[in-house]
Amino acid sequence: MSAKALVDWAYPLAESLLSKPLPRRWAHSQGVAERARVLGPILGSDADLLEAAAVLHDVGYAPDLAKTGFHPLDGARYLRDAAHADETVVRLVAHHSCAWMEAEARGLRDELEEEFPRVDSHLSDALCFCDMNTTPDGTPTNPVDRINEIAGRYGPESLIGTFIRRAEPEILGCTVRVLERLATVKRQPM
């Protein structure tokens, strides 16, 4: 499947899984994909791949797919086993936004990493950047406000609240690395 065909395939799949049962999650996923399109200048031939992963990153929240309650793993398994998605897209979904740290807190890290090896850091950084710069409603934000929103929504002492605070330095690091790559591209003469 061509990269463009992958994007054209990903949107209706994500919409079919999220739009009715979880309209806010669908709005968020569309916003994350919108952020991914902005990163095209630093992604080159991987731009469409990232956009597909961005719109699909939260499909594991879909009620029919939620098996473990850990959405990166549930989504990746569905995309691999039922949707037969591109392997890199599946692995990006499995590891989006420091998922390994949450998997560790849930006792699922070995399972996650054995089934789905991590992808190149530039793509992981880019997907984390897109996710953490998008509100639950799909509008742009910044990673500090997004982390605070997540911790507030779940509670600071919850598994998610604890995980997101633990992941905060890495999330901010992803953001810095992506912004540095964007700045470098924008400084280059045309």
N, C-alpha and C positions, 0 to 999 in steps of 0.2 A: 504494500500500500504506500502510495506517495505521501510525502509529508502533508501536503494540502488536503489530500483525501483523508488522512488521519484526523485532521482538525474537523473536517466536514462530518466525519463519523462520530467524533467525541461529543460534540454539542448536543445532538438529539438524544444520545445515550444518557448523558448526564441529566438533561431535561426530563427524560422519561422516568428517571429514578428519583429525582429530587423535587421537581416543580410542584406537584400536587401535595405529597405528604409533608414536604419541608420547603415551602416557598422562600423563606428567609435564607436557608442554606443554598438554595438555587441562586438567589440574588448575589450572595457572597461568592459563589463559584464563578458566576459571570464577571463579577468585579475582579477576581483574581486573574481570570483569563485576559481581561482588559489590561491589567498591569503587565501581564506577560507580553502582550503585543508591543508595549513600550520598550521592552528590552531587546527587540529585534536587532538593533545595531551591535550588540555585544554577543549575540547568539549565533549569527550567521545561519548555517544550514540547520541548526537545532531550534530555531525560533518556533516553527510549527509544532515540533515535538513538545516543547515546553508549554505552548498554548493548550495543546491537547491534555497534557498532564494537569495543567492549571484548572481547566474546566471540570476535570474528573476527580480532582484530589480529595473531595469530600463525599464521594458516592457511598462510601462505607457507612455513612449515617443513615442511608435509606433503610426503612424498617424491614424490608424483605431481605436485606443483605447483612444486617447486624447480627452476627453470630457470637463473636467474642466480646463485643462491646468496645473494642478498640478499633476505631474506624479506619486507620491506615491499613491495618492487616485485613480487616473484612473487605475493604474496597479493593485492595490489591489481589486478594484471592478471587473475588468475583471477576475482576478484569482479566486475570490470567485464565481462570477455569471456565467461565461461562461466556465472556465477551471476546476471548482470544485476542486481547489487546497487544500492541507492541510491547516487547519486553522492557524497554527503557521506560516507557510510560508507566508500566506496572510497578517497576522498581522505584520510580520517582514518587508515585502515590504512596507506596509502602513506607517511604522514608521522609515524607514531606515534613518540613518545619520541626526538625529535631525529634522525630517520632521515636528514635531509638531510646531517648531519655524517658519518654512516657512508657514505652514498652518495658524498659528496665523496672520502672515503678510498679508495673502490672505483672511482673514475672514472665514477660513474653519476649524479652530481648533476644535470647538464643533462637527461639522459634522464628522471629521476624528476620533476623540476619541470616539464618540458614536457608530459609525459603527465598529470600529476596536480598541478594547482595546489593550494597550501596552503589550508586552511580557516581560519575565524575562530579567533583565538588562544584564546578562552575554551574552545572545544572541544578544541583541541590540548593546551592546558594540562591540561584535565581528563583526557584519555586518558593523557598522560604521567604525571600524578599517580597514576592507577589502576595503571598498569603498574609504576611505580617504587616503589609501596607494597605490592607483592605478590611473595612469594617464588616460586621455580620450582615449588614444591609447592602454591601457591595460598593460602598463609596470609598474613595481614597482616605487614608489616615497615615499615621507614622507608627513605627514599631513600639515605641514607648507607650503611646496611648492604647495600642492594640493589646499589648501585654497586660496593661492595667485593666482594660475592659474584660479580658479573659479571666484574670485573677478575681475581679469583682463579681463576675457572673457566676463562677463556680464556687467562690469562697476561698480565702487565702490558705486555709488548712486542708482543703480538699486535695485529692490526688492530682487533679488538673491544676489547681492553684499552686501547689507545691512544684509540680513539673514545670509550669510555665516560668516561674521565678528561677528555677534551676537552669532552664534553657535560655533565659534572658541574655546572658553574655554571648552565647553562640548566635542567637537570633540577631543581636546587634552587630556581631562580627560579620554575619552573612550580608547584612544591609550595607555595612562599610565596604566590603569587597565588591559588591555589585555596583555601588555608587562610584567607587574608584575606577572600575572597568568602564562605566558609562562616561565618566569624566575624561578618561584617556582617549576614548573613541571620539568624543566631541572636540577634543583639542587637536586632533589630527587634521592636517590641511586636506582640503578636498581636491 
